[in-house]
């Protein structure tokens, strides 16, 4: 499907991609929560809970991420690229944080914690989170040694951190904001 999206002009491509993400990722979770859990999706996914507590966690983790990227900027002597297009803003920064966190922390981690202790559930969720990045790494030609090892490790560690913050804050918004900030920093610094 990506090859067909690549044929489109940038703005319609971004909007179509965003719509596909919502249809494939968010709507099934909402339906599963309503039908299987018989709950209100926003409440179940913890999108109504502990927003202030979540902001504290968001602040600390965001500062750590910014510090990490600034250290990498100094050490690697990379340039900052402020040329982020509409697709980058809409899909990579805004929607990826929302869609992936609804699925992985809001739904999967929460369901796995019904059957497993938190750290086991969080590790499984982090591994699944890594696995969904494989297709994009293949598509972009990034599945090469040694790059792929650092990518896998980075995404796994991020998945563990996101799960930990979600558990501590009891707010999905904290993880959505951190995830979106991370993606913004990647676009700016790499």
PyMOL commands that set and color helices and strands:
alter all, ss='L'
color gray80, all
select helices_A, chain A and resi 2-5+10-35+41-44+51-76+86-112+118-131+134-139+147-169+172-189
alter helices_A, ss='H'
color red, helices_A
deselect
rebuild
show_as cartoon
